[in-house]
Amino acid sequence: MSYAIEAKEVSVQYKDFTAIDQVSFQLKAGKIHGLLGRNGAGKTTLLSVLSAFRKADNGTLTIDGENPFENPRIMQDTIFIFDQQKDLEYTYDKVGEMLKEMAYFRPNFDEAYALQLVKKFKLPLNKKVNQLSKGKKSAFQAIIGLASRAPLTIFDEAYLGMDAPTREIFYKEILNDQEEHPRTIIFSTHLVSEADYLFDEVLMIHNGKVLLQGTNEQVISEGFSLTGSLEQVDAFTEGLEVLNSQVLGGTKSVMVYGGLSEQQRIAADQAGLEIGNLSLHDLFVHLTKGEEE
């Protein structure tokens, strides 16, 4: 089971500050959606509305065709995993006990799967949650999000505290379980280069507004990469918008923002240049850079 989402002109205001400014988008059911934005872009505020933690000040939002706010069905079928390190300091139950209790709150919670994840993340079942290290607490929260198998599963930078190998386990588990138990997943991150392979679709926000939305393929088609001899690459990219470049010996690789005409493709091929995909990370950095940059 998975839920589709539609937002129309949704805004959220904190006193004189507009955190979310008239955003409109649709998220397809059964997909992994990457929500990309720098710190302070409005990601957590938007997710708090999607998870019914708060009500939008303006606009309309529907999840599976219904308003999610104070909606028992939608709320029960939504899980919002975010950094709760401080809250877990006061959780004195043991890891195993907490996982057993989750079945009372989440109808799709799979305890057997949760115990498999405990082994993968190397969590001690008999240790109290508040005694776990920061990384293990993050892994514990990830386990709850994965094993709940909620039709709408939201991970808001839930990897904070995990080391690189643990994050890799987390990412692979998302893909593996999504294949067997499809649901709608929203994965919020600013570590774009690390997690971009997870996403079916991308929603990029900046200063509370939607910058870009589309499938991963559509988004990275906003530009291209080019690799070849330093002289040939420099000559070809003169006048183009180069986002990033790397030089190794006499070889240069660049990321370019903008389209590539058929004539340019032929010229690149004749010059012996290799054309590839644009890096989602470089596109993200380019589109969300501040005026001061």
C-alpha positions in Angstrom: 0.0 0.0 0.0 1.3 3.5 -0.8 -0.2 7.0 -0.9 -0.1 9.8 -3.5 0.3 13.4 -2.3 -0.9 16.6 -3.8 -0.1 20.1 -2.5 -1.7 23.3 -3.9 -0.4 26.7 -2.9 0.7 25.5 0.6 2.2 28.1 2.9 3.5 28.0 6.5 4.2 31.1 8.4 6.1 31.6 11.7 5.2 35.1 12.9 6.9 37.3 10.3 8.8 34.5 8.6 7.5 32.5 5.7 9.0 29.0 5.9 6.9 27.5 3.1 5.8 29.9 0.4 2.9 28.8 -1.8 4.4 25.5 -2.9 2.5 23.2 -5.3 3.6 19.7 -6.3 2.4 16.1 -6.7 4.2 13.0 -5.4 3.4 9.7 -7.0 2.5 6.7 -4.9 5.0 3.9 -4.5 8.1 6.0 -5.4 11.1 7.1 -3.5 11.1 10.9 -3.5 14.3 12.9 -2.7 13.5 16.1 -1.0 16.6 18.3 -1.5 17.4 21.6 0.1 20.1 23.3 2.1 19.8 23.7 5.9 17.0 26.2 6.5 15.4 25.7 3.1 12.1 24.6 4.7 12.4 20.8 4.3 11.5 20.0 7.9 8.6 22.5 8.0 7.1 21.0 4.8 7.5 17.4 6.2 5.8 18.4 9.4 2.8 19.4 7.4 2.9 16.2 5.3 3.1 14.1 8.4 0.2 16.1 10.1 2.3 17.4 12.9 1.0 20.9 12.0 -1.6 22.4 9.7 -0.7 24.6 6.7 -1.6 28.2 7.1 -2.8 28.5 3.5 -3.4 26.2 0.6 -4.7 22.6 0.4 -3.0 19.3 0.9 -4.3 15.8 0.3 -2.8 12.4 1.0 -4.6 9.5 -0.6 -7.3 12.0 -1.5 -7.9 13.2 2.1 -6.7 16.1 4.3 -4.1 14.5 6.6 -4.5 16.9 9.5 -6.2 15.2 12.5 -7.2 12.4 10.1 -6.8 9.1 12.1 -6.5 6.8 9.0 -3.7 8.9 7.3 -1.9 9.6 10.6 -1.8 5.9 11.5 -0.4 5.1 8.1 2.3 7.8 8.2 5.6 7.6 10.0 7.9 10.5 10.3 11.5 9.7 11.3 13.7 12.6 12.2 16.6 13.4 14.5 15.2 12.8 18.0 18.4 12.3 19.9 17.4 14.6 22.8 14.0 12.8 23.2 15.7 9.4 23.3 17.8 10.5 26.2 14.6 10.0 28.3 13.7 6.6 26.8 14.5 4.0 29.5 13.0 1.0 27.7 15.3 -1.6 26.2 15.7 -1.8 22.4 13.9 -5.1 22.1 11.0 -3.9 24.3 10.5 -0.8 22.2 10.4 -2.8 19.0 7.7 -5.1 20.4 5.6 -2.1 21.5 5.7 -0.6 18.0 3.2 -3.3 16.7 0.5 -1.6 18.9 1.0 1.7 17.1 1.8 0.7 13.6 -0.5 -1.8 11.9 2.1 -2.8 9.3 5.0 -3.1 11.7 7.0 -6.3 11.0 8.8 -7.3 14.2 10.7 -10.2 12.5 12.1 -7.7 9.9 13.0 -5.3 12.7 15.0 -8.0 14.4 16.8 -8.7 11.1 17.7 -5.1 11.0 18.9 -5.1 14.6 21.5 -7.7 13.5 22.5 -5.7 10.4 22.9 -2.5 12.4 24.5 -4.4 15.3 22.2 -3.0 18.0 22.1 -4.6 21.5 18.5 -5.7 22.2 18.9 -5.7 25.9 20.4 -2.2 26.2 18.3 0.7 27.1 17.6 3.1 24.3 19.0 6.1 26.2 22.3 4.3 26.7 22.9 3.9 23.0 25.6 5.9 21.2 24.5 8.7 18.9 25.0 6.5 15.8 23.1 3.6 17.3 20.2 5.8 18.2 20.0 7.0 14.6 20.1 3.3 13.5 17.3 2.5 16.0 15.1 5.2 14.5 15.9 4.0 11.0 14.8 0.5 12.0 11.5 1.8 13.2 10.9 3.7 10.0 11.8 0.7 7.8 10.0 -2.0 9.8 6.8 0.1 10.2 6.3 -0.3 6.4 3.9 2.7 6.6 2.2 3.6 3.3 3.8 7.0 3.7 7.3 6.8 5.2 9.2 10.0 5.8 12.9 10.1 6.6 14.1 13.7 7.5 17.9 13.5 7.5 17.5 10.4 9.7 21.1 9.3 9.0 22.5 12.0 11.3 24.9 10.4 13.7 25.5 7.3 11.5 29.0 6.7 10.1 29.5 6.1 6.4 29.3 2.3 6.5 26.1 2.4 8.5 24.5 5.0 6.2 25.3 2.6 3.3 23.5 -0.2 5.1 20.6 2.1 5.6 20.4 3.2 2.0 20.7 -0.3 0.6 18.0 -1.5 3.0 15.6 1.2 1.7 16.0 0.0 -1.8 15.8 -3.7 -1.0 12.6 -3.3 1.1 11.0 -0.9 -1.3 11.3 -3.6 -4.0 9.5 -6.2 -1.9 7.1 -3.9 0.0 6.5 -0.7 -2.1 5.4 2.4 -0.3 5.7 6.2 -0.8 9.0 7.3 0.7 10.1 10.8 1.2 13.8 11.1 1.9 15.0 14.5 2.9 18.8 15.2 2.6 21.5 17.7 1.8 24.0 14.9 1.3 23.0 14.7 -2.4 26.0 13.1 -3.9 25.8 10.2 -1.4 22.1 9.4 -1.7 21.1 10.4 -5.3 20.9 6.8 -6.5 18.0 6.2 -4.1 15.6 8.6 -5.8 12.9 7.8 -8.4 11.9 11.4 -8.3 13.3 14.7 -7.0 11.7 17.7 -5.3 14.2 20.5 -4.8 13.3 23.5 -2.5 15.1 26.7 -1.6 13.9 29.5 0.6 10.6 27.9 1.0 9.9 27.6 -2.7 10.0 24.7 -5.2 12.9 25.1 -7.5 12.7 21.9 -9.5 10.7 18.7 -9.6 10.8 15.7 -11.9 12.1 12.2 -12.2 15.8 11.7 -11.5 16.4 11.3 -15.2 14.5 14.5 -16.1 16.3 16.5 -13.5 19.8 15.5 -14.5 19.0 16.1 -18.1 19.2 19.8 -17.2 22.9 19.6 -18.1 25.6 17.2 -19.0 29.2 16.1 -18.2 32.1 16.4 -20.6 35.4 14.6 -20.4 38.4 14.8 -22.7 41.8 16.5 -23.3 42.1 19.7 -21.3 42.5 21.9 -24.5 39.5 20.3 -26.3 37.2 20.6 -23.2 38.2 24.3 -22.7 37.6 25.1 -26.3 34.2 23.3 -26.4 32.9 24.8 -23.2 33.8 28.4 -24.0 30.7 30.5 -23.4 28.9 27.6 -21.6 27.9 27.6 -18.0 30.4 25.3 -16.3 29.3 24.2 -12.8 32.3 22.2 -11.7 35.6 21.0 -13.2 38.3 18.5 -12.4 41.8 18.1 -14.0 43.9 15.0 -13.9 47.1 15.3 -15.9 46.1 16.3 -19.4 42.5 15.2 -19.0 39.6 17.5 -17.8 36.1 16.6 -16.8 33.4 19.3 -16.4 29.8 19.6 -15.4 27.8 21.9 -17.7 24.4 23.5 -17.0 22.1 23.8 -20.0 21.0 21.7 -23.0 23.2 20.2 -25.7 22.1 20.6 -29.4 22.5 17.8 -31.9 25.2 19.9 -33.7 27.1 20.3 -30.4 26.9 16.5 -29.8 28.4 15.8 -33.2 31.1 18.4 -32.6 31.9 16.8 -29.2 32.1 13.4 -30.8 34.4 14.6 -33.5 36.6 16.2 -30.9 36.9 12.9 -29.1 35.0 14.2 -26.0 32.9 11.9 -23.8 29.4 13.1 -22.9 27.8 11.9 -19.7 25.1 12.7 -17.2 25.0 15.8 -15.0 25.8 15.3 -11.4 22.6 15.9 -9.3 24.9 17.2 -6.5 26.4 19.9 -8.8 23.0 20.9 -10.1 21.8 21.2 -6.5 24.7 23.4 -5.5 24.2 25.6 -8.5 20.5 26.1 -8.2 20.5 26.7 -4.4 23.6 28.9 -4.1 22.9 32.2 -2.4 23.3 35.6 -4.0 26.5 36.2 -2.0 28.1 33.2 -3.7 
